[in-house]
Each structure stands twice: as C-alpha cells, then as structure tokens.
C-alpha cells in the first residue's frame, strides 16, 4: 500500500513539474521585445528618437550632437551635461544619448 502512495506522489510531482515547464514556455513567448519586426525599430530606439524630438530638436540636429560622441567616455560626459543643460529627467537623458550613440553616422 505504501508503494502505491509513493508512486502516486511521484507521478503528481512529475506532472506538476511538466505543467510548470509548459507555463514557463508560454510565459517566455509573451516577453515584449523578444523578436523585432524587420520594418520597425526596437522600442529603445523609438523612445530615444521621440525623446530627442521632445527635448532637443528645437535647437539641435541629431548629426551635430552624434558627431561629438566618439567613445564611451564622451557618452558619460554627455549624460552629465544633459543633467545640467536640459529639462529631461535622467532616464530620458540616457535614452537620448543611447539613441545618438546608436545612430552615429546615419542620416535620420
């Protein structure tokens, strides 16, 4: 009788783990940004472009600023500069600098 109870508990654990693995697989398929459409830029790039338009485009061209970002130290200096220069919060400053770094040498 004990063997039957142990077997049932073991099968219950195996079935439970199988269900958890299946649910985990379903959850992974729902992660946003996991795949990117070919014609649509990823979300951070869209956010950086929109944030640049909101805070910077009235006075600056992207090529003008992106040309000054030569190495990562320049990007860090720009984030510090934007903290004193603009009105954007830090998260938006980071998005702007990230977008400028990613788009160096590209025409908008």
Buried (B, 14 or more C-beta within 10 A) or exposed (E): EEEEEEEEEEEEEEEEEEEEEEEEEEEEEEEEEEEEEEEEBEEBBEBBBBBBEEBBEEEEEBBEBBEEBEEEEBBEEBBEEBEEEBEBEEEBBBBBBBBBBBBBEEEE
